Amino acid sequence: MLTSKISKTVDIPHEPGEWLTIRRLSGKAIERARSEFSREVIGVFGRDMLEGMKSQADADEAAPETEPNPLAGLDVSTVLRCGITAWSYGKRVQPEQVDDLDEVTRDWAAREIIALGSETEAERKNG
């Protein structure tokens, strides 16, 4: 399936009148987001911390009472840069502008992009 064909426009819930068009991330984009996250963790904390974070993420997934963080192990900036294709902010989407989004919008948009990737075919057709 070509992921570039799967997109939708979503209203930003905390910014009345503003919207984003997002696309489903390709496998390559997900790999890039994982690699960038790993590179940042290793650069700041070292390889031992990365291994510890992976072990904790595995334990969190195994725990049925906790809801996994869909952004765990992914670089949010990469997710946003690859996943946002248009917006209502008046200018064409550029990487430096994506980096200028506030924290609430960044988190919300990244979760929407990842959720689009996990929707089933039936959900996409009904959405």
Beta strands, then each sheet from edge to edge (+ up, - down):
strand 1: 7-11
strand 2: 19-23
strand 3: 84-87
sheet 1: 1+ 2- 3+
end
